[in-house]
Amino acid sequence: MPDQPDRNWKLRLRYGKWKTPFTHFTTISDGIVEDLAHGFACRSGPAIMGMKLWAETQTEAIEMTRAIGRKIGFRVTGRIQLYTTEPDEPPREQPYAYGVNFHAYEES
């Protein structure tokens, strides 16, 4: 991975000039917001958490979603939807997540 930001990283990835063992995923999970960590905002209660990830496998992406959610105060209690998506940030040396967001909802 290059040290300097590369404005053409998406093209380099797309055309195979830059290799990574990771795939870019987006997860959408149903759960409960408990006590969110500093820097995250959502009222307590039922919510949807969205997250973008670079991971080696779908299983790793799901495990990362659950672990990161727990770490920041979100407990996955329902389904996790997983999609292969176009990245907004380049891959790094290790799997990572970014773009975590929450949307509260009222239970019916």
N, C-alpha and C positions, 0 to 999 in steps of 0.2 A: 504494500500500500504506500502511496506517495506521502511525503512529509508536507508538501505544500497543497493547499486546496486546488483542485483541478476543476475548472469550469466545465470541462467536457467529460466528466466522469460517467454521465449517463450514456453517452455515445460509446465511450470506451468499453463499458460493460455490455451494452447491447450488441456490439460487433466483435466481442471476444478479445479485445486488445487488453482488457483488464480482467483478470480472473479472480473469482472469490468462491470459496466453498459454500457460501450462504445464499439463501433465497430470501426475497423480501416478502413479508406477509403483513396483513392487517387482521387483527382479531377484534371481534365485538362480543362482549360477554355480559351476561345478566347476573346481577348479584346485589349485595348490600354494601352501601357506604357506611363505614363505621367511623373511626376517628382518623380522618385523612392527614397525611404528613404535610409539613410546611410546603407551600408552593402549589398545592392542589386545592380546588374549591368545588364543593358540591354539598348540598344538604344531606344529612344522614337519612338513611332509608334505602328503598329500592332504587336502583339505577342501572344504567348501561355504561360499561367502560369500553372505550375504543383505544387501540394501541397499535402502533406500527413497529415491526420487528425485523431484524436480520437474524435468521437462525438457519441451522444446517438441515433440519427436518421439520415436518409438520408437528411431530410429537414434541420436539424441543420448543417450538413456538407456543404450543398449548401449555407446557410446563412453565415456560417463562411468564406467560400471561397470569397463571395462577400465583406463582411466586412473587412477581413484581406487584400484583394486586394486593396480596397479603402484606407485603412490605410497606405499601403506601396507605393501607387502611381500607381496602376493598376486598370483600369476601365473595368469590364466585359461588353462586348457589344454583345457577341454571346452566343453560347452554352456552357454549363458546363457538361462535361462528368463525371460520378461518378462510381467508382469501389470499391468493397470490396476487400481489399488487405492484404497481410501479412505485419505486422509492422516491422520497423527497430528500433523503440524506444518503450519502455514500456508505458502503460497507466499511467496517473497521477490521482490526485483527481478531476481535472476539465478537460473539453474538451480542446484540444489544437492542434495546427498545427505545422508542422516542414517540413524541406526539400523543402522550396519554391524555385522554379527556373523558369527562363524565357527563351524563345526561340523566337527571333524576326524573322519576315518573311516579304517578299515583297508582297504587294497586286498586284493581276493581273487584 
